Amino acid sequence: MKNQRKEDFQTGFLPTLSVRRGAAAVEFYKKAFGAEVLFCLTDPDGSVVAELSINGAHFLVADESPEHENFSPETLGGSTIRMGLVVADPDTVAKQAIAAGAEEIYPVADQDYGYRLGRIKDPFGHHWEICRKL
């Protein structure tokens, strides 16, 4: 495989969500957000590392590995990051996620800082802010 030329390369972020029950997490993100699985590796012990895409926005899901200091929110008792998911229709996406098993933290509403935004917590402890600019 050939590397891209430096001048053609665009820097980006590729967050990794550490979870317990990685295979179940992949299924949840497919159902909740319509995520597409780009690749999924499963170890003999059942642990998963998968790259997902939600309408072109990529992220990884991996079973936690305490030996590498990668802990899930369930292990930590909370999450250290909020995932912002910018979509055309945050109301519909938030409702779909809740129907798939997410917990509503606060409903989607117009915010004073210029976003229509609501927050959910997925079944694996990660917080998602579903939003769009007003």
Salt bridges, closest charged atoms under 4 A:
GLU7 OE2 - ARG5 NH1 3.40
ASP8 OD2 - ARG5 NE 2.84
GLU27 OE2 - LYS30 NZ 3.20
GLU51 OE2 - HIS58 ND1 2.78
GLU64 OE2 - ARG20 NE 3.42
GLU67 OE2 - HIS68 ND1 3.80
GLU74 OE2 - ARG21 NH1 3.22
ASP91 OD1 - ARG116 NE 2.85
GLU103 OE1 - LYS121 NZ 3.85
ASP110 OD1 - ARG116 NH1 2.83
GLU129 OE2 - ARG82 NE 3.08
GLU129 OE2 - ARG119 NH2 2.96
